[in-house]
Amino acid sequence: MGELRELAAAFVVPGPAGVAVRDRLRLSESDATVLCEVGIFLGSLASGDLAARVRQGLEHDAASWASRKRELTRRSLSRWAGSITKATHDQWALARQGQTAHIATLRAAIAAIDARLAPL
């Protein structure tokens, strides 16, 4: 129990292989206006898709995902529709994981309270 563990041989970690590009976009006023309008439009599509996904609840499948994507494709590009539905799916799944974790902590707290009150 009192023995020291053996250390592995030292090695050099290779440096990062990616390239970071830092630059600021210099937009004209009309470009900035267009980007703002596109952001508002895509944001409205995303919020509408999230609302549709939430209404589906646990009753969703690949067909409902495809249906939501088709609806978004009518109002935008297919590429945007795919990105929006994937982001919505990921956001909904993350929210469900958070709910599950919160429920687990509440159950653990209830169990701790029960354990403290058991001797009474």
N, C-alpha and C positions, 0 to 999 in steps of 0.2 A: 504494500500500500504506500510506502514512503519512497518508492523508486521514482526517478524522473523519467518522463517519456522521451523517446528518441525523436529528434527533430528531422524533418525532411530536408533534403539538400536545397540550398537557395537557388532561385532562378530569376531571370529577368522577364517581366511581363512585357509583351510587345505593345508598342504605342497604338493609339487609335488609327484606324485605317480609313475612316470616313473623312469627308471634307465639309467644313462648316463655312457657309457663305453668309456674311452679314452685309446687308445693303438696305438702304432705305428707298422705297419707291417714291419717285417724284411725280406726283399726279397733277394733271391740270384740274381745274375746278369742275369741268364737265365730267372727267374721268371719276373723280371722287363722288360726284352726284350719282353717276351710273352704278358704281360699286355699292353705294349706300342703298340704292333702290333694289339692286340684285340681292343684297343681304336681307333687306326687309321681306322681299318676295320669298326667298328660300327659307327664311325663318318662319314665315307664315305656313309654308308647306310642311316644314318639319313639325311645327306645333300641332297642326291639324292631323298629321300622321301619328304623332304620339298620342293624341286624344283618341284616335281610332284604335290604336293598339291597346290602350288602357281599357277601352270599352270591351274589347275582346276578352280581356282577363286571361284566365288559364285555358280558355277555349280557342286556341289558335293553332294553326298548322301551316304547312308550306303553301297550301292553296290560299289561305287568307293573306299570307305574306305576299304572294304573287298578285292577288287582287288589289291590295294596297299599292303595290308597285305599279300595276297597270293604271290605276286611278291617278297616281302622281305623274306617270309618263304622259298622260293626256294634257297635263298642265305644265309640264317641263320636259327636259331631256331625259332619256332613259338612264344615262349615266348619273344624273342628279337624283333621279328616283331611286336608283339602286343604293347610292350613298346615303340618302335620307332614310330609307327603310332599314338599312343595316345599322345606322347610328341609333335609330329609334329602338330597334331590337336590343342593341347593346345597352342602351339607357334603361329600358324596361327591365332587362335581366339584372343589371346592377342594382336597381331599386328593389327588386324582389330579394336579392341577396342581402341587402341592407335590412329589409323587413325581417327576414329569417334570422339574421344575427341579433336583431333587437329583441325578437320574440324569445330567442335562446337566453339572452341576458335577463329578460324579465322572468323567465321560468327558473333560472338559477337563483335569482333574488327571492322568488317565492319559496323555493326549496330551502334557502338559508333561513328565511323567516320561520318556516315550518319547523326546521330543526331547532331553532332557538325556543320556539313555543312548545315543543314536544314535551319537555319535562313538566310543564304546567299542567 
